[in-house]
Amino acid sequence: MSNALTPSASPNSKILLVKLSSLGDVLHNLPLVWDLRARLPDAQIDWVVEEAYVHLLEPLLSKNGFKGIDRIIPFGLRRWKKNLFKLSTWKEFFAFRVQLCEVRYNVLIETQGLLKSALVCALANKSENVVVAGLANATQYSGYEPIARSFYNQCVQVPTQCHAVDRSRWVMCSALDLPLLERSEAPQFYPTSFTQALAEKPFAMFRSPYILCFHSTAREAKRWANSHWIALGKELSNKGYQVVFPWGNLAEKAISLELANQVPGAIVPPAFSIEEAFSVIAGASLTVGVDTGLTHLAAVLGKPTVEIYCDSPLWKTDGYWSNRIRNLGDMQSPPSAEAVIQASLELLQCN
């Protein structure tokens, strides 16, 4: 990779980021917006994302003098697949394609490595000398579909053990022929003005000070033992904190109720949206959670966060960019209740 900008990285480049889902993956792709703006302040930067995660990108929209994302293009694939034979589905799909093709892109950066993302690249309006950059190989414990490579003209080889943020940066730097960004250039996620505004509007649903415990995750093996959550909750409750056990579906709600019943003063809140999650997390004194999207949201917002790894590798998504984050456990090596309690109390003392 050279230091000179290639024609595809001209000051007026039109760049499309393709990262469709899921919550944590979208969050770990956010630094690309800042990295691109630092080098190409006048470029157009658009992003295609699943419609459920549009709220994650809205704080980065270019407005009021802030330069971030110029267009967010919602993609409804998850919903469309459930209604393939409805006329309304196809009308929405063709409307999406029209919106996607309004701009002729000369750089496409696809950091997901899946067929659905590669197909978005195929549908986009591209210049004659377009660079379509994507992953040449899988990274361990991440989804990857080799067929996606056939849709790129620049396949980027990355380390098989590569943090989600670093992996996206590898693809971006290759696409624009830029020097590889090192971790010494800490990733940025959300504007300071946005995070400060969240802090100034405390969430009124819970009694302050409160602590969020995100016990739920899509895969059972990634869960931390209920007995550990109860031990942690009792310790925090004894320190005067209200312990909150959120949930995302009825099975998770049942577990939240079971945990809350054994922790004095703990509550199980109503379900809240991703948009509401910003304020919920911003108002917390601490977030403790397993390897799941809302835990990562707390980490990228710069809030005191304990990330618990039980059956996923620490190197893949640990919050390495802040001393307000504690990363505990590792693949098939969950941390003890005592370790999490100690990390939690240390962060609360520093908060």
Secondary structure, DSSP 8 states (H G I E B T S, - for coil): --SS--GGG-TT-EEEEE----HHHHHTTTHHHHHHHHH-TTSEEEEEEEGGGHHHHGGGB-BTTB-SBSEEEEE-HHHHHTTTT-HHHHHHHHHHHHHHTTS-EEEEEE-S--HHHHHHHHHS-EEEEEEEEEESS--TTS---GGGGGG-SEEE---SS--HHHHHHHHHHHHTT-----TTS----S-HHHHHHHHTS--TTS-SSEEEEE---SSGGG---HHHHHHHHHHHHHTT-EEE---SSHHHHHHHHHHHTTSTT-B------HHHHHHHHHT-SEEEEESSHHHHHHHHTT--EEEEESSS-HHHH--TT-TTEEEEEBTTB---HHHHHHHHHHHHHH-
